[in-house]
Amino acid sequence: MVETDFYELLGVERTADERTIKAAYRKMAMDCHPDRHGGCTDREAKFKAINEAYDCLKDPSKRAAYDRFGKAAFQNGGGFGGGAGNNFDGFSDIFSSIFGDFMDPRGQRQNAARGADLRYDLELTLEEAFAGKAATIEIETLQPCEPCGGDGSRGTSQPQTCSTCGGAGKVRAQQGFFVVERGCPACYGHGVTIADPCPTCEGEGRLLKRRSLNIQVPAGVDEGTRIRVASEGEAGVRGAPGGDLYLFVHLKRHPIFQREGTTLVAECPVSFTTAALGGQITLCGIDGQPIDIKIPAGIQSGEMLRQRGAGMSVLNGRGRGDLVTRVLVETPTRLSAKQKELLGEFRDTETGEECPASKSFFSRIKEALGH
């Protein structure tokens, strides 16, 4: 079934203003009124169609949606009769009470032409994440046009009311039970269009430029930390508010430490003699200061020693996490003849009590074998 175009039905051009549309409707409604034709069903159907067309075209928001999508913008329970019109306004009020000015046609247009947010991936060393860092980054983004001052116009030309949204800055369409609202694509939500646009930015009020930005990274950031830098994203259209810049932190692999939240973990190999007799090792902390770690006699491989307050900085807080040293006992592989001789003498004096875990394990093996 071919749909009748609303403009053709009223006999007006698509560029007709409100006054012309209203005059055409009144003339056709009078000619087609059922009371003047003895209840003729054809006249009655045409009268209803004329009312439907006028109900759409007299409303700037409905007209803008129809111009863009045709009747499809009002399908699935739409229409323009009294019930449909009431639903349109009613659901608008419901959405307004829930979402505020964003869905309210009477609200401000401040978000319609807001600049886009930007993402920047920032790579840091673990030391920089610990101490924080003042950095300078370069980004390429849309910035206000200097020749026109960001308003998109040339010289003293005055803006004109947008014909698409009728100055509302937004267009709405009803789809079933829902009201869909978005910024006007013709005026970018400003409600006005530029008659004589700036030739440099073609009326948009912004241009793509590269610029440097100084930022401060707080101490304690971790992998994936997101830092918001307000209003440093893309400039808005024709002086609208700018978007935000989001910095996403990525940490380089560290040669010594692994990070687990505010805790730093270091795997530290020690000689078997140090593990047996005890001793001390020295590590370089994340802050560059030496840290002395005491190794208790008889420590086993894999045991962990904790140093309080020697870990990472706490983000947006005070103090530091801990440093955990995981001891790995290293078996010597390059022994001199003298060392082999001394170890042989030690083995000859072993009673099994020196290594209780080993003694217990092999005792259970013997029991299992019935010895």
N, C-alpha and C positions, 0 to 999 in steps of 0.2 A: 504494500500500500504506500503510495507516494504522499508525503506530508506536504500540506499547503504552507508556504512561507508566510510568516506573520506580516512581513512588510507588504508582500503582494496582496494578502488578504485585505489589508487596510488601504491599499493603493498608494503607498508612499515609498520614497526612496530610502535606502538603508542609512543615508546620511541625514535624514529628516530630523528636525529638532522637536522638542516636546510639544510646542504649540501646534505645529503642523500635524503631528500624530493625533493630538487631541481633537483637532477640527475634523480630520478625516474620520475618526471614530464616531463622533457625534452625528455626522451626516449619514454614515452607513448604518449606524444603529437605528436611526429614525426611519430610514428606508426599509430596513429588514425587520422591524419590530413585529412580532407575531400578531399583536392586537390589530394591526393595520391590514393584515392579510387573512383574517378569518381563521387563525389557528393553523395556517399552512405548515406542515411538518418540515418542509425544505427550508422555509424562511426561518423557522424556529432553530433548526440546526445551524444555519449560517449566522443567526444572531448570537448563538452561544459561542461559535468559533470566533466571531468578531470580539466578543467580550474577553475571551481567552487571550487573544492576540494583544488587545489593549492593556489587559492586566499585566502582561509581561513587559511590553515596550514602555509603559509609563514609569516603571521602576528602574532606575539606572543600574542597580546591581543585577536584577533579573535580565535586563536588556544586554548587559555586558556578557553574562553567562550564556545567553541565547546566541549572541553574535559569535561566540567562540565555539560552543558545543552543539548549538541547535537544541531541539527538544530533548536530546539525550541527557542534557544537564538536569532535566526535571523528571526523568523516568523513575520507575520503581516506587510508585506511591506519590509522585509529584503532582503536577498540574497547577492551575492558577485560579481555581474557583475559590469561593469563600473559605471552605475548609482548608484547602491547601495553603492559601495565603495566611490564614491564622496559624497553621502549623509552622510556617516559615518564621514568623515573628516569635511564636512561642518557643520554638527550639533555640532561636537566637538568644532569647532571654535566659533559657536554661544554661546554654553554653557560656553565656556571659557571667552568670553567677558562679560557675565552676572555675572557668579559666581567666576571668578578668578581662582586661582591655585587649588581650590578644585575640579573643573571639568576639569582642564587642564592637559593633559598627560605629558606636558613638564614642569609642575610646580614642586614644592617641595613635598617630601613625608612626611613632618613633621606632618601632621594630621592623617596619615593612621593608625599608631600604638599608638596614644595618649591614655593615661590612661582614664578610665571612671570617670565621676563625681560622687561624693558621697553626700548623704543627711544625716543630723543629726538633730533630733528634740531636741531643747533646751528649757527647762521649766524654767521660771523666775517668781519671785514675782513682784508685781506692783512696789514696792520700788526699786528693782534691775533694772527694765525697766526705771524707772525715773532717777536713778543716773548713769546707765551704770555698767558694771561688767567685771572684769578680771576673766576668768574661765579656768579651766583645764578639758578637756574632753578626753575620751579614745575611740579610734576607731580601728576596725579591718579592715585592708585594705592590698592590694598588695603593697609591698615595694621592692626596688631594692635588688637583691640577692647579699649578701656580698662575697661569695667565688669567683664569676666570675666578680664582679664589675658591674653587671647589663647588660653585653653585651651578656650573654647566652652561651659563649664558654668556653671550658676547655683548659687550657694550652695555647699553642701558635698556635692553629689551626686557619687557615684562612677561612673567609667566602667564599661561592661560589655563583655565580650568580644564582638566582632563575630560575628554568626551567619553572615554571608555567607562570610567567609574563615577563620573559626575562630580568629581572633587572629593569623593569619600576616601580615596586611597586604597580601597579594598573592593573586591568583587566577591559576591556570594552566590551559591547555587544550592538548591535543595535536592538531595539524593535520597529518596525514600524517607526515613524518619530523621535524617541527619542534615545539618546545615554545614556545607563546606565553605570555608572562607579563606582567602589568600590575598596577598598583596597584589595590587593592580599591576599587570605586566607592562602596561603602556607608560605609566608615570612612576613606577617603582615605589608606589605607596605614598607619594607626595601629594597627590590630588591635583597637581598642575603639570603642564608640559611646557617645554622651552620653545618659544617661537623662533628665536635666533640662537641656535646652539653654538657653543665655543668650538672653533675649528680644531683646536688642539686635542681636546678630549671627546669631541663629537657630542657634547651635551651631557656626558655622564658625570663630569666633575672630578674624575680621577684618572690616573695614568699608572702604568706598570713601571716601577723604579726599584733600583737596588739601594739599600741603605744599611748603615751600621747601627747596632743597638747594644747598649751596655746593660748587662744583667747581673744580678747577684744571686748566686746559688747558695742556699743555706747549708750549714753543716749537718751531716747525718743523712743526706739523701741516699736512696737505695735504687737498685735496678728497677726501672719502670715508674719511678716517682714522676708525677706530673706537676709541673709548676705553671701556674696561670699568671700571665703578664697582661693586665687589663688594658684594653683599647690599643694594643700594639699589633693587631691583626690588619686585615684589609680595611681601607677607608670606606665609609659608607657612600652611597650614591648621593651626589649633590648635597654634601654637608651632613648627611645622616651619621649617627654614631658609628664608630669603627668597631670591628670585631676584636677578639682577644687572641693573644699568642700563647700557645701551650708548648712548653718545653718538656720533652720526654727524656729522662735520664737513662743512659746506658753506661755500665761500668766495664772497664777493661779488665782482663784477667790479671791477677796479681801473682808474682812469682813465689810468694811465701804464704800469704793468708787467703783463706776462703771465708766468705762472709755468710753468716746465718743470722739475719736480723741485725741486732746490735752486737752480736757475739762474733769474734774473730777466731778462726781455728787454724792452727799451724801444725803440720806434721813434722816432727823433729827426730831424725835418726840419732841414736847415741850408741857408743861402743858397748859391747857386752861387759867389759870390765867396769865402765861407769855405771851401767845398770846394776851390776852385782855389788859394787862397793859404794855406790852413791857418788854424788859430785854436783857440779854446777855448770849450766850452760848459759850463754848470753844471746838474746835475740834483739834485733832492732825493731822497736815498736812502730806502730802506724804513724805515731807523731814524731818519729825520728830519734826518740830517746832510747837508750839501752835498757833492756829488761833482764834482770838476773833471775833465772829459774833454778831452784834447787831440786836435784834428782835424788829421791830417797833410795837408800840401798835396797836391792832386791826388787826394784820395779820391773813389771812385766811389759812385754811389747803390747801396745794398744791401750795401755792405761793413760788416763788424761789428767793433766794438772791445770788448775784454774787460777788465773791471776785476776782478782777483782779490779774493775775500773781501768783496765788496759785495752778495752775493745773500742768499738765505734762510738761516735757521738750520737746522742739521742736527738732525732729530728724534732725541732720545735719544743725542745725540753732541755733539761739540765743533766749533767753527768755523762757517764760513758758505760758501755756494756763491758763484758769480760773478754779476756784472752784465754783460750783453751789450747793447751799444748798436748798433742797426741804423741806419746813417746813410741818410737819404733826402734826396737833393739836390733842392731846390725851385727850379723855374724861375720867375723873377719874371713877374708878369702885370700889374702896375701900375707902369709906368715913366714918369718925368717926361721932358720934352723933352731936358733936359740928359743924362740917363742914356741915352736912346736915341742921342743924338749920340756919346757916349763909346763905347757898344757898337758903333756903326757904324764908328768909327775903329779899334776893336780888330779887328773883322771884316776891315777892309781890310788889316790887317797880318798876318793869319793865313797860315801856310805849309802847314798840314796836319799839321805835326809836333806841334802842341799837343795834338791828340787822335788818338793812334796807332791806337786801336781803330776809330774812325770812318774813318780813312784806309785802313786795311787792308780794312775791309768794302766800301767803295765801289770799291776796286781790284779786288776779286774780282767785283763786279757788272760792271765794265767788261770783264774778261776773259771772263765768261760771255756778254756781248753781242757779243764780237769786236771791241771797240774798242781 
